[in-house]
């Protein structure tokens, strides 16, 4: 389907089902930020290898593309491979996790929580435990002597 894009230019829209079919050696399409890229001729040239592109073939590669931190050169190269856009009706179907947890986020979160946990332990829990142990031992000794 052809339509007028935001800037009045003709845009070729592809349905998700059409894109999903393009996941072979003959034709490999990927979606990045709702743009459709034909990477068939680029597979062998891709510095990150053809396997990673084929894994994303026919689907949404936005997250993987962003995660790699591609250079501006890579983004320019990608711009030359755009063949159209994902049909607006299919955009909500794109798997977008409500919370994206990346490895770096996990590291960050674990460092945060362990430091909060550490201060909580040292400030409160350990003195409370020591006090509890002393109380129990005191009770035991005093009850043995009687
Ligand atoms: C049209 C789409 C793409 C283009 C034009 C492209 C282009 C490039 C280029 C030029 C590089 C060299 C490093 C740089 O300049 O950033 C690169 C590296 C890489 N790309 Fe892509 N890429 C595309 C899609 C993807 C996708 C979808 C993935 C992941 C599924 C991916 C994974 C990688 C990896 C793992 C590297 C290697 C990074 C490294 O070794 O430092 N690329 N890509």
Backbone and ligand atoms as CSV (ligand in chain L), in Angstrom:
chain,resi,resn,atom,element,x,y,z
A,1,UNK,N,N,0.838,-1.194,0.000
A,1,UNK,CA,C,0.000,0.000,0.000
A,1,UNK,C,C,0.880,1.254,0.000
A,2,UNK,N,N,0.561,2.191,-0.887
A,2,UNK,CA,C,1.300,3.466,-0.942
A,2,UNK,C,C,0.472,4.528,-0.252
A,3,UNK,N,N,1.135,5.407,0.476
A,3,UNK,CA,C,0.402,6.463,1.163
A,3,UNK,C,C,1.319,7.663,1.277
A,4,UNK,N,N,0.738,8.768,1.694
A,4,UNK,CA,C,1.562,9.963,1.903
A,4,UNK,C,C,2.113,9.937,3.327
A,5,UNK,N,N,3.435,10.092,3.476
A,5,UNK,CA,C,4.041,10.109,4.799
A,5,UNK,C,C,3.857,11.474,5.437
A,6,UNK,N,N,4.514,11.648,6.619
A,6,UNK,CA,C,4.352,12.901,7.359
A,6,UNK,C,C,4.771,14.120,6.544
A,7,UNK,N,N,5.847,13.948,5.715
A,7,UNK,CA,C,6.318,15.105,4.957
A,7,UNK,C,C,5.745,15.132,3.535
A,8,UNK,N,N,4.678,14.415,3.323
A,8,UNK,CA,C,3.981,14.471,2.042
A,8,UNK,C,C,4.567,13.556,0.979
A,9,UNK,N,N,5.697,12.862,1.295
A,9,UNK,CA,C,6.305,11.971,0.304
A,9,UNK,C,C,5.585,10.628,0.282
A,10,UNK,N,N,5.653,9.967,-0.876
A,10,UNK,CA,C,5.001,8.657,-0.974
A,10,UNK,C,C,5.750,7.661,-0.107
A,11,UNK,N,N,5.012,6.917,0.690
A,11,UNK,CA,C,5.625,5.912,1.560
A,11,UNK,C,C,5.045,4.567,1.197
A,12,UNK,N,N,5.924,3.576,1.090
A,12,UNK,CA,C,5.425,2.220,0.821
A,12,UNK,C,C,5.223,1.548,2.171
A,13,UNK,N,N,3.985,1.135,2.432
A,13,UNK,CA,C,3.694,0.448,3.684
A,13,UNK,C,C,3.643,-1.053,3.459
A,14,UNK,N,N,4.272,-1.791,4.364
A,14,UNK,CA,C,4.228,-3.257,4.306
A,14,UNK,C,C,3.477,-3.785,5.516
A,15,UNK,N,N,2.645,-4.783,5.278
A,15,UNK,CA,C,1.963,-5.446,6.387
A,15,UNK,C,C,2.967,-6.369,7.075
A,16,UNK,N,N,2.764,-6.614,8.367
A,16,UNK,CA,C,3.675,-7.470,9.134
A,16,UNK,C,C,3.764,-8.867,8.510
A,17,UNK,N,N,2.614,-9.378,8.037
A,17,UNK,CA,C,2.591,-10.727,7.453
A,17,UNK,C,C,3.495,-10.808,6.215
A,18,UNK,N,N,3.524,-9.736,5.412
A,18,UNK,CA,C,4.386,-9.718,4.206
A,18,UNK,C,C,5.856,-9.735,4.619
A,19,UNK,N,N,6.157,-8.967,5.676
A,19,UNK,CA,C,7.559,-8.847,6.124
A,19,UNK,C,C,8.036,-10.176,6.705
A,20,UNK,N,N,7.128,-10.817,7.459
A,20,UNK,CA,C,7.490,-12.086,8.100
A,20,UNK,C,C,7.882,-13.152,7.081
A,21,UNK,N,N,7.325,-13.020,5.873
A,21,UNK,CA,C,7.659,-14.010,4.833
A,21,UNK,C,C,9.073,-13.814,4.284
A,22,UNK,N,N,9.628,-12.632,4.482
A,22,UNK,CA,C,10.948,-12.326,3.897
A,22,UNK,C,C,12.050,-12.687,4.890
A,23,UNK,N,N,12.194,-13.961,5.124
A,23,UNK,CA,C,13.215,-14.370,6.094
A,23,UNK,C,C,14.025,-15.541,5.557
A,24,UNK,N,N,14.344,-15.453,4.273
A,24,UNK,CA,C,15.115,-16.519,3.635
A,24,UNK,C,C,16.451,-15.964,3.129
A,25,UNK,N,N,17.274,-16.843,2.589
A,25,UNK,CA,C,18.539,-16.387,1.997
A,25,UNK,C,C,18.273,-15.496,0.783
A,26,UNK,N,N,17.151,-15.797,0.084
A,26,UNK,CA,C,16.828,-15.041,-1.135
A,26,UNK,C,C,16.411,-13.623,-0.808
A,27,UNK,N,N,15.757,-13.493,0.313
A,27,UNK,CA,C,15.238,-12.181,0.668
A,27,UNK,C,C,15.163,-12.054,2.199
A,28,UNK,N,N,15.896,-11.083,2.730
A,28,UNK,CA,C,15.921,-10.907,4.181
A,28,UNK,C,C,15.554,-9.465,4.514
A,29,UNK,N,N,14.415,-9.327,5.165
A,29,UNK,CA,C,13.966,-7.990,5.575
A,29,UNK,C,C,13.956,-7.932,7.102
A,30,UNK,N,N,14.267,-6.759,7.620
A,30,UNK,CA,C,14.149,-6.568,9.067
A,30,UNK,C,C,13.431,-5.233,9.327
A,31,UNK,N,N,12.905,-5.094,10.531
A,31,UNK,CA,C,12.224,-3.851,10.911
A,31,UNK,C,C,13.045,-3.171,12.004
A,32,UNK,N,N,13.335,-1.898,11.788
A,32,UNK,CA,C,13.992,-1.113,12.842
A,32,UNK,C,C,13.207,0.185,12.956
A,33,UNK,N,N,12.719,0.459,14.136
A,33,UNK,CA,C,11.920,1.670,14.377
A,33,UNK,C,C,10.816,1.856,13.331
A,34,UNK,N,N,10.104,0.796,13.064
A,34,UNK,CA,C,8.970,0.781,12.127
A,34,UNK,C,C,9.372,1.009,10.667
A,35,UNK,N,N,10.676,1.115,10.384
A,35,UNK,CA,C,11.122,1.155,8.994
A,35,UNK,C,C,11.453,-0.265,8.558
A,36,UNK,N,N,11.197,-0.550,7.287
A,36,UNK,CA,C,11.479,-1.892,6.769
A,36,UNK,C,C,12.768,-1.827,5.941
A,37,UNK,N,N,13.710,-2.711,6.257
A,37,UNK,CA,C,15.013,-2.729,5.579
A,37,UNK,C,C,15.180,-4.029,4.827
A,38,UNK,N,N,15.598,-3.911,3.567
A,38,UNK,CA,C,15.961,-5.113,2.810
A,38,UNK,C,C,17.475,-5.275,2.940
A,39,UNK,N,N,17.891,-6.244,3.772
A,39,UNK,CA,C,19.319,-6.421,4.042
A,39,UNK,C,C,19.899,-7.615,3.274
A,40,UNK,N,N,19.127,-8.106,2.295
A,40,UNK,CA,C,19.544,-9.312,1.564
A,40,UNK,C,C,20.973,-9.187,1.019
A,41,UNK,N,N,21.252,-8.070,0.341
A,41,UNK,CA,C,22.566,-7.927,-0.304
A,41,UNK,C,C,23.646,-7.551,0.707
A,42,UNK,N,N,23.211,-7.189,1.903
A,42,UNK,CA,C,24.152,-6.707,2.918
A,42,UNK,C,C,24.599,-7.825,3.872
A,43,UNK,N,N,23.893,-8.966,3.794
A,43,UNK,CA,C,24.158,-10.052,4.751
A,43,UNK,C,C,25.651,-10.372,4.872
A,44,UNK,N,N,26.282,-10.584,3.700
A,44,UNK,CA,C,27.696,-11.009,3.721
A,44,UNK,C,C,28.634,-9.881,4.122
A,45,UNK,N,N,28.184,-8.640,3.900
A,45,UNK,CA,C,29.060,-7.492,4.202
A,45,UNK,C,C,28.959,-7.045,5.651
A,46,UNK,N,N,27.888,-7.467,6.322
A,46,UNK,CA,C,27.651,-6.942,7.678
A,46,UNK,C,C,28.812,-7.258,8.616
A,47,UNK,N,N,29.473,-6.230,9.198
A,47,UNK,CA,C,30.617,-6.491,10.080
A,47,UNK,C,C,30.248,-7.346,11.300
A,48,UNK,N,N,28.984,-7.308,11.694
A,48,UNK,CA,C,28.551,-8.109,12.847
A,48,UNK,C,C,28.169,-9.529,12.444
A,49,UNK,N,N,28.323,-9.863,11.171
A,49,UNK,CA,C,28.018,-11.215,10.687
A,49,UNK,C,C,26.599,-11.335,10.162
A,50,UNK,N,N,26.412,-12.317,9.250
A,50,UNK,CA,C,25.082,-12.460,8.657
A,50,UNK,C,C,24.104,-13.170,9.590
A,51,UNK,N,N,24.676,-13.970,10.497
A,51,UNK,CA,C,23.816,-14.766,11.383
A,51,UNK,C,C,22.890,-13.877,12.216
A,52,UNK,N,N,23.460,-12.789,12.779
A,52,UNK,CA,C,22.633,-11.924,13.643
A,52,UNK,C,C,21.496,-11.277,12.857
A,53,UNK,N,N,21.767,-10.970,11.584
A,53,UNK,CA,C,20.711,-10.364,10.760
A,53,UNK,C,C,19.648,-11.406,10.426
A,54,UNK,N,N,20.089,-12.614,10.134
A,54,UNK,CA,C,19.120,-13.666,9.767
A,54,UNK,C,C,18.240,-14.050,10.965
A,55,UNK,N,N,18.850,-13.955,12.161
A,55,UNK,CA,C,18.044,-14.245,13.367
A,55,UNK,C,C,16.872,-13.268,13.500
A,56,UNK,N,N,17.086,-12.040,13.033
A,56,UNK,CA,C,16.050,-11.005,13.178
A,56,UNK,C,C,15.145,-10.932,11.941
A,57,UNK,N,N,15.473,-11.713,10.920
A,57,UNK,CA,C,14.761,-11.612,9.638
A,57,UNK,C,C,13.256,-11.767,9.800
A,58,UNK,N,N,12.530,-10.895,9.124
A,58,UNK,CA,C,11.073,-10.959,9.147
A,58,UNK,C,C,10.458,-10.387,10.412
A,59,UNK,N,N,11.292,-9.804,11.264
A,59,UNK,CA,C,10.743,-9.297,12.525
A,59,UNK,C,C,11.389,-7.992,12.972
A,60,UNK,N,N,11.090,-7.639,14.203
A,60,UNK,CA,C,11.548,-6.362,14.756
A,60,UNK,C,C,12.958,-6.483,15.324
A,61,UNK,N,N,13.905,-5.751,14.700
A,61,UNK,CA,C,15.308,-5.821,15.134
A,61,UNK,C,C,15.708,-4.547,15.868
A,62,UNK,N,N,14.717,-3.718,16.211
A,62,UNK,CA,C,15.036,-2.404,16.805
A,62,UNK,C,C,15.921,-2.534,18.049
A,63,UNK,N,N,15.479,-3.394,18.962
A,63,UNK,CA,C,16.199,-3.490,20.229
A,63,UNK,C,C,17.624,-3.998,20.028
A,64,UNK,N,N,17.761,-5.052,19.182
A,64,UNK,CA,C,19.103,-5.614,18.949
A,64,UNK,C,C,19.991,-4.573,18.280
A,65,UNK,N,N,19.409,-3.839,17.316
A,65,UNK,CA,C,20.183,-2.833,16.592
A,65,UNK,C,C,20.670,-1.763,17.567
A,66,UNK,N,N,19.783,-1.305,18.434
A,66,UNK,CA,C,20.146,-0.246,19.388
A,66,UNK,C,C,21.138,-0.779,20.421
A,67,UNK,N,N,20.934,-2.014,20.867
A,67,UNK,CA,C,21.798,-2.586,21.908
A,67,UNK,C,C,23.255,-2.635,21.482
A,68,UNK,N,N,23.485,-2.867,20.173
A,68,UNK,CA,C,24.863,-2.975,19.676
A,68,UNK,C,C,25.544,-1.603,19.723
A,69,UNK,N,N,24.760,-0.540,19.729
A,69,UNK,CA,C,25.336,0.814,19.725
A,69,UNK,C,C,25.998,1.105,18.401
A,70,UNK,N,N,25.282,0.824,17.298
A,70,UNK,CA,C,25.814,1.050,15.952
A,70,UNK,C,C,26.261,2.511,15.765
A,71,UNK,N,N,27.338,2.678,15.006
A,71,UNK,CA,C,27.891,4.008,14.734
A,71,UNK,C,C,26.955,4.799,13.823
A,72,UNK,N,N,27.240,6.107,13.685
A,72,UNK,CA,C,26.407,6.907,12.769
A,72,UNK,C,C,26.628,6.448,11.327
A,73,UNK,N,N,27.830,5.928,11.022
A,73,UNK,CA,C,28.085,5.370,9.675
A,73,UNK,C,C,27.135,4.205,9.409
A,74,UNK,N,N,26.992,3.358,10.432
A,74,UNK,CA,C,26.110,2.185,10.284
A,74,UNK,C,C,24.676,2.646,10.058
A,75,UNK,N,N,24.273,3.714,10.776
A,75,UNK,CA,C,22.898,4.215,10.619
A,75,UNK,C,C,22.685,4.796,9.233
A,76,UNK,N,N,23.734,5.436,8.691
A,76,UNK,CA,C,23.631,5.966,7.312
A,76,UNK,C,C,23.502,4.824,6.316
A,77,UNK,N,N,24.313,3.769,6.540
A,77,UNK,CA,C,24.236,2.598,5.644
A,77,UNK,C,C,22.829,2.020,5.671
A,78,UNK,N,N,22.292,1.938,6.903
A,78,UNK,CA,C,20.958,1.361,7.058
A,78,UNK,C,C,19.936,2.202,6.295
A,79,UNK,N,N,20.109,3.529,6.353
A,79,UNK,CA,C,19.141,4.419,5.684
A,79,UNK,C,C,19.046,4.117,4.192
A,80,UNK,N,N,20.164,3.648,3.612
A,80,UNK,CA,C,20.147,3.322,2.171
A,80,UNK,C,C,19.416,2.017,1.872
A,81,UNK,N,N,19.101,1.267,2.915
A,81,UNK,CA,C,18.447,-0.032,2.681
A,81,UNK,C,C,16.957,-0.003,2.994
A,82,UNK,N,N,16.446,1.172,3.367
A,82,UNK,CA,C,15.010,1.266,3.700
A,82,UNK,C,C,14.190,1.079,2.429
A,83,UNK,N,N,13.206,0.193,2.525
A,83,UNK,CA,C,12.333,-0.005,1.358
A,83,UNK,C,C,10.906,0.467,1.650
A,84,UNK,N,N,10.635,0.789,2.903
A,84,UNK,CA,C,9.294,1.263,3.240
A,84,UNK,C,C,9.107,1.273,4.743
A,85,UNK,N,N,7.850,1.325,5.135
A,85,UNK,CA,C,7.538,1.364,6.568
A,85,UNK,C,C,6.524,0.301,6.923
A,86,UNK,N,N,6.545,-0.064,8.202
A,86,UNK,CA,C,5.548,-1.015,8.691
A,86,UNK,C,C,4.190,-0.318,8.672
A,87,UNK,N,N,3.178,-1.039,8.201
A,87,UNK,CA,C,1.834,-0.468,8.125
A,87,UNK,C,C,1.395,0.011,9.518
A,88,UNK,N,N,0.852,1.235,9.615
A,88,UNK,CA,C,0.484,1.763,10.941
A,88,UNK,C,C,-0.418,0.827,11.752
A,89,UNK,N,N,-1.302,0.083,11.080
A,89,UNK,CA,C,-2.198,-0.823,11.813
A,89,UNK,C,C,-1.444,-1.966,12.482
A,90,UNK,N,N,-0.252,-2.309,11.948
A,90,UNK,CA,C,0.513,-3.426,12.505
A,90,UNK,C,C,1.513,-2.977,13.573
A,91,UNK,N,N,1.672,-1.685,13.729
A,91,UNK,CA,C,2.694,-1.196,14.683
A,91,UNK,C,C,2.433,-1.615,16.123
A,92,UNK,N,N,1.149,-1.585,16.560
A,92,UNK,CA,C,0.913,-2.028,17.952
A,92,UNK,C,C,1.261,-3.501,18.169
A,93,UNK,N,N,1.358,-4.269,17.055
A,93,UNK,CA,C,1.656,-5.707,17.205
A,93,UNK,C,C,3.126,-5.963,17.515
A,94,UNK,N,N,3.962,-4.953,17.301
A,94,UNK,CA,C,5.384,-5.143,17.539
A,94,UNK,C,C,5.610,-5.454,19.007
A,95,UNK,N,N,6.383,-6.507,19.243
A,95,UNK,CA,C,6.633,-6.920,20.625
A,95,UNK,C,C,7.464,-5.851,21.313
A,96,UNK,N,N,6.833,-5.115,22.178
A,96,UNK,CA,C,7.574,-4.105,22.934
A,96,UNK,C,C,7.361,-4.384,24.405
A,97,UNK,N,N,8.352,-4.980,25.068
A,97,UNK,CA,C,8.155,-5.251,26.483
A,97,UNK,C,C,7.932,-3.945,27.232
A,98,UNK,N,N,6.985,-3.949,28.181
A,98,UNK,CA,C,6.688,-2.706,28.893
A,98,UNK,C,C,7.907,-2.251,29.694
A,99,UNK,N,N,8.670,-3.217,30.202
A,99,UNK,CA,C,9.890,-2.842,30.915
A,99,UNK,C,C,11.048,-3.557,30.230
A,100,UNK,N,N,11.995,-2.788,29.711
A,100,UNK,CA,C,13.146,-3.402,29.058
A,100,UNK,C,C,14.254,-3.535,30.086
A,101,UNK,N,N,14.619,-4.763,30.401
A,101,UNK,CA,C,15.706,-4.952,31.362
A,101,UNK,C,C,16.923,-5.433,30.598
A,102,UNK,N,N,17.916,-4.609,30.535
A,102,UNK,CA,C,19.145,-4.985,29.848
A,102,UNK,C,C,20.149,-5.460,30.882
A,103,UNK,N,N,21.208,-6.089,30.386
A,103,UNK,CA,C,22.229,-6.623,31.273
A,103,UNK,C,C,22.818,-5.505,32.136
A,104,UNK,N,N,23.081,-4.340,31.475
A,104,UNK,CA,C,23.673,-3.223,32.213
A,104,UNK,C,C,22.715,-2.738,33.299
A,105,UNK,N,N,21.372,-2.780,32.996
A,105,UNK,CA,C,20.390,-2.365,33.999
A,105,UNK,C,C,20.452,-3.295,35.196
A,106,UNK,N,N,20.607,-4.601,34.893
A,106,UNK,CA,C,20.650,-5.582,35.976
A,106,UNK,C,C,21.850,-5.297,36.873
A,107,UNK,N,N,23.006,-5.010,36.210
A,107,UNK,CA,C,24.207,-4.710,36.986
A,107,UNK,C,C,23.977,-3.482,37.854
A,108,UNK,N,N,23.357,-2.452,37.224
A,108,UNK,CA,C,23.118,-1.205,37.942
A,108,UNK,C,C,22.194,-1.448,39.128
A,109,UNK,N,N,21.075,-2.170,38.835
A,109,UNK,CA,C,20.100,-2.425,39.889
A,109,UNK,C,C,20.715,-3.239,41.018
A,110,UNK,N,N,21.530,-4.261,40.620
A,110,UNK,CA,C,22.083,-5.101,41.674
A,110,UNK,C,C,23.083,-4.315,42.505
A,111,UNK,N,N,23.823,-3.378,41.857
A,111,UNK,CA,C,24.787,-2.607,42.638
A,111,UNK,C,C,24.029,-1.678,43.586
A,112,UNK,N,N,22.899,-1.105,43.095
A,112,UNK,CA,C,22.105,-0.217,43.948
A,112,UNK,C,C,21.548,-0.974,45.130
A,113,UNK,N,N,20.855,-2.091,44.792
A,113,UNK,CA,C,20.164,-2.771,45.866
A,113,UNK,C,C,21.147,-3.363,46.860
A,114,UNK,N,N,22.334,-3.812,46.369
A,114,UNK,CA,C,23.257,-4.401,47.336
A,114,UNK,C,C,23.823,-3.321,48.252
A,115,UNK,N,N,24.000,-2.087,47.731
A,115,UNK,CA,C,24.531,-1.062,48.620
A,115,UNK,C,C,23.464,-0.635,49.623
A,116,UNK,N,N,22.174,-0.563,49.161
A,116,UNK,CA,C,21.112,-0.199,50.105
A,116,UNK,C,C,20.986,-1.306,51.135
A,117,UNK,N,N,21.072,-2.534,50.615
A,117,UNK,CA,C,20.949,-3.677,51.499
A,117,UNK,C,C,22.078,-3.663,52.523
A,118,UNK,N,N,23.304,-3.367,52.027
A,118,UNK,CA,C,24.460,-3.348,52.916
A,118,UNK,C,C,24.267,-2.345,54.026
A,119,UNK,N,N,23.817,-1.109,53.662
A,119,UNK,CA,C,23.704,-0.098,54.697
A,119,UNK,C,C,22.595,-0.489,55.679
A,120,UNK,N,N,21.529,-1.121,55.135
A,120,UNK,CA,C,20.427,-1.548,55.994
A,120,UNK,C,C,20.902,-2.606,56.991
A,121,UNK,N,N,21.697,-3.545,56.463
A,121,UNK,CA,C,22.246,-4.623,57.309
A,121,UNK,C,C,23.078,-4.042,58.427
A,122,UNK,N,N,24.065,-3.195,58.030
A,122,UNK,CA,C,25.004,-2.694,59.034
A,122,UNK,C,C,24.296,-1.772,60.004
A,123,UNK,N,N,23.357,-0.960,59.501
A,123,UNK,CA,C,22.726,0.034,60.372
A,123,UNK,C,C,21.713,-0.562,61.328
A,124,UNK,N,N,20.954,-1.544,60.870
A,124,UNK,CA,C,19.824,-2.008,61.673
A,124,UNK,C,C,19.861,-3.482,62.034
A,125,UNK,N,N,20.001,-4.300,60.987
A,125,UNK,CA,C,19.781,-5.719,61.227
A,125,UNK,C,C,20.832,-6.331,62.141
A,126,UNK,N,N,22.104,-6.023,61.897
A,126,UNK,CA,C,23.170,-6.633,62.700
A,126,UNK,C,C,23.062,-6.205,64.175
A,127,UNK,N,N,22.925,-4.891,64.485
A,127,UNK,CA,C,22.757,-4.519,65.903
A,127,UNK,C,C,21.542,-5.194,66.537
A,128,UNK,N,N,20.434,-5.323,65.759
A,128,UNK,CA,C,19.224,-5.969,66.309
A,128,UNK,C,C,19.514,-7.433,66.638
A,129,UNK,N,N,20.208,-8.108,65.702
A,129,UNK,CA,C,20.532,-9.521,65.924
A,129,UNK,C,C,21.430,-9.679,67.135
A,130,UNK,N,N,22.440,-8.817,67.228
A,130,UNK,CA,C,23.372,-8.895,68.361
A,130,UNK,C,C,22.594,-8.703,69.656
A,131,UNK,N,N,21.707,-7.725,69.670
A,131,UNK,CA,C,20.901,-7.458,70.870
A,131,UNK,C,C,20.046,-8.675,71.209
A,132,UNK,N,N,19.459,-9.313,70.183
A,132,UNK,CA,C,18.605,-10.478,70.402
A,132,UNK,C,C,19.412,-11.625,70.981
A,133,UNK,N,N,20.608,-11.861,70.420
A,133,UNK,CA,C,21.458,-12.967,70.900
A,133,UNK,C,C,21.858,-12.710,72.346
A,134,UNK,N,N,22.269,-11.465,72.638
A,134,UNK,CA,C,22.681,-11.132,74.015
A,134,UNK,C,C,21.512,-11.358,74.981
A,135,UNK,N,N,20.312,-10.945,74.582
A,135,UNK,CA,C,19.139,-11.120,75.450
A,135,UNK,C,C,18.893,-12.591,75.722
A,136,UNK,N,N,18.945,-13.418,74.672
A,136,UNK,CA,C,18.691,-14.855,74.832
A,136,UNK,C,C,19.743,-15.468,75.745
A,137,UNK,N,N,21.046,-15.121,75.500
A,137,UNK,CA,C,22.124,-15.680,76.317
A,137,UNK,C,C,21.968,-15.253,77.769
A,138,UNK,N,N,21.602,-13.995,78.007
A,138,UNK,CA,C,21.430,-13.468,79.360
A,138,UNK,C,C,20.330,-14.244,80.077
A,139,UNK,N,N,19.217,-14.472,79.332
A,139,UNK,CA,C,18.080,-15.203,79.922
A,139,UNK,C,C,18.499,-16.634,80.276
A,140,UNK,N,N,19.282,-17.259,79.342
A,140,UNK,CA,C,19.702,-18.639,79.568
A,140,UNK,C,C,20.591,-18.728,80.804
A,141,UNK,N,N,21.589,-17.824,80.891
A,141,UNK,CA,C,22.508,-17.846,82.038
A,141,UNK,C,C,21.762,-17.617,83.339
A,142,UNK,N,N,20.891,-16.585,83.318
A,142,UNK,CA,C,20.196,-16.259,84.567
A,142,UNK,C,C,19.272,-17.396,84.980
A,143,UNK,N,N,18.652,-18.107,83.983
A,143,UNK,CA,C,17.756,-19.204,84.347
A,143,UNK,C,C,18.540,-20.413,84.841
A,144,UNK,N,N,19.796,-20.648,84.346
A,144,UNK,CA,C,20.616,-21.776,84.788
A,144,UNK,C,C,21.053,-21.571,86.234
A,145,UNK,N,N,21.433,-20.322,86.591
A,145,UNK,CA,C,21.925,-20.033,87.933
A,145,UNK,C,C,20.855,-20.217,89.002
A,146,UNK,N,N,19.551,-19.998,88.620
A,146,UNK,CA,C,18.496,-20.076,89.632
A,146,UNK,C,C,18.231,-21.491,90.099
L,1,LIG,C1,C,20.402,-2.339,8.223
L,1,LIG,C2,C,20.828,-2.802,9.357
L,1,LIG,C3,C,22.257,-2.815,9.841
L,1,LIG,C4,C,23.369,-2.159,9.374
L,1,LIG,C5,C,23.467,-1.206,8.208
L,1,LIG,C6,C,24.482,-2.562,10.226
L,1,LIG,C7,C,25.783,-2.113,10.066
L,1,LIG,C8,C,26.819,-2.413,10.908
L,1,LIG,C9,C,28.142,-1.823,10.853
L,1,LIG,C10,C,28.606,-0.772,9.840
L,1,LIG,C11,C,28.865,-2.365,11.854
L,1,LIG,C12,C,30.339,-2.026,12.233
L,1,LIG,C13,C,30.360,-1.252,13.552
L,1,LIG,C14,C,29.663,0.096,13.449
L,1,LIG,O1,O,29.986,0.881,12.527
L,1,LIG,O2,O,28.757,0.348,14.269
L,1,LIG,C15,C,28.028,-3.338,12.519
L,1,LIG,C16,C,28.433,-4.133,13.565
L,1,LIG,C17,C,27.618,-5.004,14.224
L,1,LIG,N1,N,26.269,-5.183,14.040
L,1,LIG,FE1,FE,25.152,-4.314,12.612
L,1,LIG,N2,N,24.045,-3.432,11.178
L,1,LIG,C18,C,22.690,-3.616,10.982
L,1,LIG,C19,C,21.843,-4.390,11.745
L,1,LIG,C20,C,22.222,-5.138,12.816
L,1,LIG,C21,C,21.335,-5.922,13.631
L,1,LIG,C22,C,19.821,-6.025,13.439
L,1,LIG,C23,C,22.112,-6.533,14.570
L,1,LIG,C24,C,21.729,-7.459,15.677
L,1,LIG,C25,C,20.825,-8.342,15.606
L,1,LIG,C26,C,23.467,-6.136,14.352
L,1,LIG,C27,C,24.549,-6.561,15.087
L,1,LIG,C28,C,25.825,-6.129,14.921
L,1,LIG,C29,C,26.942,-6.608,15.713
L,1,LIG,C30,C,26.882,-7.673,16.816
L,1,LIG,C31,C,28.056,-5.899,15.274
L,1,LIG,C32,C,29.484,-6.080,15.759
L,1,LIG,C33,C,29.817,-5.075,16.789
L,1,LIG,C34,C,31.268,-5.223,17.171
L,1,LIG,O3,O,31.872,-6.254,16.916
L,1,LIG,O4,O,31.768,-4.232,17.724
L,1,LIG,N3,N,23.504,-5.281,13.282
L,1,LIG,N4,N,26.784,-3.336,11.940
